[in-house]
Amino acid sequence: MPVFLPPNPPCFPDIKYVDDDGLLAYGGDLSPKTLLKAYSVGVFPWYNEDENSPILWWSPEPRCIIYPQQFKASRSLQKTLKANIFTITVDRCFTELVRRCAAPRAYADGTWINPQIIESYSQLHQQGVAHSIEVWNQQQVLVGGLYGLNLGQLFFGESMFSTQTDASKVAFAFLMKICAQWRFPLVDCQLPNDHLMSLGATTLARQDFLSILQQEIKQPMPDWAALKNTVHLTYNDN
């Protein structure tokens, strides 16, 4: 049965309390400190847009993940990547990208990203934990991207958006590229959906995910700052 959390909880409840839907707890708060406690034990928030609703904390069974080393872009995406019609930046406009992810998308309802979520993850970005990958068209308009958290040698994907065909997929392919270079064993995608599965995501038993998590978050984080001041081509840069 899900457990009630007070604000600033000292820790998250044992996984034995999770229900059949993957709901572990409700309540608590969205402070950066609480969020880091959650992600470090494989838990993430996902709840209604209404800020008066309780925060819900999840640890699903199975977990949706993707293996960066095994990622292979589809033929149509490879064609887009080789055309170099987009450029990519890293951590250039984190908060704006999260706001763009809050808008409804064709393949998912993004309205759960409310102002409190935006503020909390922006604080994590300032702490060097949350990161964004931005995709720009040839007119230098932001047309896609994604954001998430990096703990140790794991990336926890949160959301993505696209206003131009393949833009979010380009961001995803770039994330796979850098995570493979950094030898991340997997990227957490949280819950499966058709869009993620079309990109090569799969599922992993919760306990297997948690075992990998506890090992990999102890590892040193890569240098995201080295990517920040560079404009990356979608295909040809190494």
ChimeraX attribute file (.defattr): number of C-alpha atoms within 10 A of each C-alpha:
attribute: neighborCount
match mode: 1-to-1
recipient: residues
	/A:1	11
	/A:2	18
	/A:3	16
	/A:4	16
	/A:5	20
	/A:6	11
	/A:7	12
	/A:8	16
	/A:9	16
	/A:10	11
	/A:11	11
	/A:12	20
	/A:13	17
	/A:14	11
	/A:15	19
	/A:16	9
	/A:17	14
	/A:18	20
	/A:19	16
	/A:20	10
	/A:21	10
	/A:22	19
	/A:23	23
	/A:24	25
	/A:25	26
	/A:26	19
	/A:27	17
	/A:28	19
	/A:29	20
	/A:30	19
	/A:31	17
	/A:32	19
	/A:33	14
	/A:34	18
	/A:35	19
	/A:36	18
	/A:37	17
	/A:38	21
	/A:39	18
	/A:40	18
	/A:41	19
	/A:42	25
	/A:43	24
	/A:44	21
	/A:45	19
	/A:46	14
	/A:47	17
	/A:48	14
	/A:49	17
	/A:50	11
	/A:51	13
	/A:52	7
	/A:53	11
	/A:54	16
	/A:55	19
	/A:56	21
	/A:57	25
	/A:58	24
	/A:59	25
	/A:60	22
	/A:61	20
	/A:62	18
	/A:63	23
	/A:64	22
	/A:65	23
	/A:66	22
	/A:67	18
	/A:68	23
	/A:69	17
	/A:70	12
	/A:71	15
	/A:72	14
	/A:73	17
	/A:74	12
	/A:75	9
	/A:76	9
	/A:77	18
	/A:78	15
	/A:79	12
	/A:80	19
	/A:81	23
	/A:82	13
	/A:83	13
	/A:84	15
	/A:85	15
	/A:86	27
	/A:87	21
	/A:88	22
	/A:89	21
	/A:90	25
	/A:91	20
	/A:92	18
	/A:93	14
	/A:94	23
	/A:95	19
	/A:96	15
	/A:97	25
	/A:98	27
	/A:99	16
	/A:100	23
	/A:101	25
	/A:102	22
	/A:103	14
	/A:104	14
	/A:105	15
	/A:106	9
	/A:107	11
	/A:108	14
	/A:109	12
	/A:110	19
	/A:111	15
	/A:112	18
	/A:113	22
	/A:114	17
	/A:115	13
	/A:116	14
	/A:117	20
	/A:118	18
	/A:119	16
	/A:120	16
	/A:121	24
	/A:122	20
	/A:123	16
	/A:124	19
	/A:125	21
	/A:126	11
	/A:127	10
	/A:128	17
	/A:129	20
	/A:130	22
	/A:131	27
	/A:132	28
	/A:133	25
	/A:134	29
	/A:135	30
	/A:136	20
	/A:137	16
	/A:138	10
	/A:139	8
	/A:140	10
	/A:141	10
	/A:142	22
	/A:143	20
	/A:144	28
	/A:145	31
	/A:146	28
	/A:147	29
	/A:148	22
	/A:149	21
	/A:150	21
	/A:151	21
	/A:152	19
	/A:153	21
	/A:154	24
	/A:155	24
	/A:156	21
	/A:157	21
	/A:158	18
	/A:159	20
	/A:160	26
	/A:161	29
	/A:162	21
	/A:163	13
	/A:164	13
	/A:165	12
	/A:166	18
	/A:167	29
	/A:168	22
	/A:169	24
	/A:170	28
	/A:171	29
	/A:172	21
	/A:173	22
	/A:174	23
	/A:175	22
	/A:176	23
	/A:177	18
	/A:178	17
	/A:179	21
	/A:180	18
	/A:181	12
	/A:182	16
	/A:183	15
	/A:184	19
	/A:185	17
	/A:186	23
	/A:187	23
	/A:188	23
	/A:189	22
	/A:190	21
	/A:191	16
	/A:192	16
	/A:193	14
	/A:194	10
	/A:195	13
	/A:196	18
	/A:197	15
	/A:198	10
	/A:199	17
	/A:200	16
	/A:201	22
	/A:202	18
	/A:203	18
	/A:204	16
	/A:205	12
	/A:206	17
	/A:207	14
	/A:208	11
	/A:209	19
	/A:210	18
	/A:211	12
	/A:212	13
	/A:213	22
	/A:214	14
	/A:215	12
	/A:216	18
	/A:217	18
	/A:218	13
	/A:219	12
	/A:220	10
	/A:221	17
	/A:222	16
	/A:223	10
	/A:224	15
	/A:225	11
	/A:226	9
	/A:227	14
	/A:228	16
	/A:229	12
	/A:230	12
	/A:231	14
	/A:232	19
	/A:233	18
	/A:234	22
	/A:235	20
	/A:236	10
	/A:237	7
	/A:238	9
